[in-house]
Amino acid sequence: MNIYVGNLPYTTDTDALRDIFSEYGTVTSSAIVNDRETGRSRGFGFVEMSDGGDEAIQALDGADYGGRRLKVNEARPRGSR
């Protein structure tokens, strides 16, 4: 399951994102989306889980992390540009 994670603190890295979700199941990959020009985090990322994705979404959507309320849901396919 591919999961969107929004409203992340800008200091969050891929390892921290993996740690947050690994409590709920097996994380196969995690990625923070960075701005192309500055290289800084854009405040959201994606986590791929082989199991436990639904539990993670329910537990973490709206949860406080680093002083911010996370927005967590199943990722939708990217639209064409």
C-alpha positions in Angstrom: 0.0 0.0 0.0 1.3 3.4 -0.9 0.6 6.1 1.7 0.7 9.9 1.4 1.9 11.7 4.5 1.4 15.5 4.6 2.0 18.4 7.0 5.4 16.9 8.1 7.9 19.1 9.9 10.5 20.3 7.4 13.2 18.7 9.4 11.8 15.2 9.0 14.0 12.8 7.0 13.3 9.4 5.3 14.7 7.5 8.3 12.3 9.3 10.7 9.4 8.7 8.4 10.2 5.0 8.2 10.5 4.8 12.0 7.0 6.4 12.5 5.3 3.8 10.3 7.3 0.8 11.2 5.3 0.5 14.5 2.3 -0.6 12.4 3.8 -3.0 9.8 6.6 -3.6 7.3 7.8 -0.5 5.6 9.3 -1.3 2.2 10.3 2.3 1.3 9.9 5.9 2.5 10.6 9.2 0.7 10.4 12.9 1.5 9.6 15.1 -1.4 12.1 17.9 -1.8 11.9 21.2 -3.7 13.9 21.0 -7.0 15.5 24.4 -6.7 16.4 24.6 -3.1 16.6 20.9 -2.1 14.6 21.6 1.0 11.7 19.4 2.2 8.3 20.4 0.8 6.6 19.0 4.0 5.2 15.8 2.6 6.3 12.3 1.6 5.3 8.8 0.8 5.6 5.5 2.6 5.2 2.1 0.9 4.0 -0.7 3.3 3.6 -4.4 2.5 1.4 -4.9 5.6 -0.2 -2.7 8.3 -1.0 0.2 6.0 -4.7 0.6 7.0 -3.8 0.5 10.7 -1.1 3.1 10.2 -3.5 5.4 8.4 -6.1 5.1 11.1 -3.6 5.6 13.9 -1.6 8.5 12.4 -4.1 10.6 10.5 -4.5 13.7 12.6 -1.8 12.7 15.1 0.7 15.3 16.4 4.2 14.9 15.2 6.8 17.6 15.8 4.1 20.1 16.7 2.1 19.5 13.5 -1.0 17.5 12.8 -0.2 14.8 10.2 -2.5 14.2 7.2 -2.2 10.5 6.3 -4.2 8.7 3.6 -3.8 6.2 0.8 -1.9 7.8 -2.0 -3.8 8.5 -5.2 -2.2 7.9 -8.6 -0.5 11.0 -10.0 -2.5 12.7 -12.7 -1.1 13.5 -16.1 0.5 16.9 -16.5 
